[in-house]
Amino acid sequence: MRRHATSGSPYEQQFGFTRAVKDGNRIVVAGTGPIEEDGSTTPGDAAAQADRCCRLIVKAIEDLGGSAVDVVRTRMFLVSPSDQAAVGEVHKQHFGDARPAATMVGVAWLCREDWLVEIEAEALISDD
């Protein structure tokens, strides 16, 4: 049975998606930008924004019965290569125990001009 977790992002309704989908023992988390509960962008540098992204990802996974240690794959999208060390350190803080296969790539732009990072993840959990 397929289940969904939402985060309240205004883009979920606007673009017709959900934060995360669980199908069987797999949880797939959509690209997650640094968006606050009020819809604003998380203030601060790339590390602060990456921390917000990771917290949203972990919450979505937990809402669907998993945890950060279940993460097997992440993808980090950065608009500046100079942010890779800071974002990598935040990634390690949240997912270092899981040691997922990870990709970090540079992109020309993200959904909002003030976003410096966006992250997506996949997790595998025990069957219900």
Secondary structure, 3 states (H helix, E strand, C coil): CEEEECCCCHHHHHHCCCCEEEECCEEEEEEECCECCCCCECCCCHHHHHHHHHHHHHHHHHHCCCCHHHEEEEEEEECCHHHHHHHHHHHHHHHCCCCCEEEEEECCCCCCCCCCEEEEEEEECCCC
